[in-house]
Amino acid sequence: MPTDSPQCPLRRLGDKEYYCHFELSLQVIGGKWKPIILYHLHQQDGGVMRFGELRRSMPSITQKMLTRQLRELEADGMLHRKVYPQVPPRVEYSLTDLGRSIIPILEQLYEWGKVYENAFPSHDTDMAAAAEG
């Protein structure tokens, strides 16, 4: 992995301050929800999802958190928000070219998650089966 100098100076890009590119990357896509949002948009046929579809695809996320994460991803140039002038308002989200550029990395994380899960075969990963048993 390329490394920055051990004496990386503080850099600024918009509202972000960082010392190395890895730190900047995590500021853009880090957290629990951003990678999942990006991955769901990628998995969707046509690559376009409405707010409600995104919300249903992630039952644990609150409306407030989804709104916040979508706004941050839009501000960082990772997704496009298209508003249709109609009542009720219709808003669609899709990945930008920059957002699509992170997908191979997210796919690798997905595959690594499967490897990690299989490294612990004695743990029950199916919550429904655990509840019934």
N, C-alpha and C positions, 0 to 999 in steps of 0.2 A: 504494500500500500504506500503510495507517495506520502511523504511526510513534509510538513512545513518546518521551517527552521525552529529550533527550540526557543528562540527568542522572537517569536512572532509578535509584531506590533499590533496594537489594538486597531481594528479596522471598523469602518462604518459603511453600511449599505442601507439607505433609507432609514428606517427606524431600528435596524438591527446593529448591534455591536458584537464583534466576535474576534477571536485571536487566530482561529484556523478554519479551514474550509469545512471540516467535519462539524465543528460547532455551528457554523452557518447552516449547513444542511439540516441539522437537527432542529434548528430554530424554525425552519420552513416546514418540515414534514414531521417533526417530533410530536410526541404525545400519544394518547390512547386512540384518538378518533381520526386524526388526519390521514394516516396511511389507509385506514379502513374505508374512509370516504373515497379516497382516490381509487382504491382497488374496486369498490362497488361501481363507480362510474366507468371504470375500464371494462368490467365484466358485463355491463348492460349492453344489450343489442343496440346498436346505433350510438352508444356512448353518451346518451342524454337521459337525465333523470329529473323528475320534479321533486320538490321538497318532500312531499308526502311519501313518495316512493323511497327516497333515501331514508326517511324516518322509519318506515316499515321494515326496511332491510337491516336496520340496526335497532332492535327493540329496546336495548338498554340505554340508549342515548336520550337525553332530554331535548325538548324542542329548543330551549335556550342554548344549550351546548352545541347542538347541530347548527343553529343560526350563527353562533360565534365562530365555529370552526370553518363554516362555509365562507364567511366574510373574510377571515384571515387567509384562507387559501386563494380567494379571489384577489385580495390585496397583494399577495405574493406572486400573482401571475400563474398560479397552478390550475385554476379553473375559470371558466367563463360563465357568467350569469346573464341569461337572456330573459327580460321581462316583457310580457305581452300586454299591450294596453287593453285590457278587458276586465269585466267584473263577473265573478271574483278574479283577482289578479292571478295570472299564471306565470310561474317562474320556472325556467329550466336551467340545469347545470350540466356542463360538459367539460372535459379536460382540454386544456390548451396544449400546444406543442410541448411547452415546458413541462406541463403536468404529465403528458404521455411519456416524456423522457425518463421519468422515475419508475415507470411500470416494470421494467426488467428487474430492478432492484427489489421492488415489492414482491414480485413473483419468486425471487430467490428467498426472501424472508418467509414467504408462505411455505415453500418447500422445506426450509430449515425448521419451521414450526412442526412439520410432520415428522422430520427426523428426531427432533427433540421429544415429541410425544412418544415415539416408538422406543426411545431410550429408556423409558420408564413403563414397561409393559404391565407391571403389577398394579399401577394406578388406574382406577376406573375413570375414563374420560367421558363416558356417556352419562350425563347427569340424569336423564330420564330412566336409564336402566338402574342407576344407583338408587333412585327414589322408589322404584318398584321392588328392588331386591331387599 
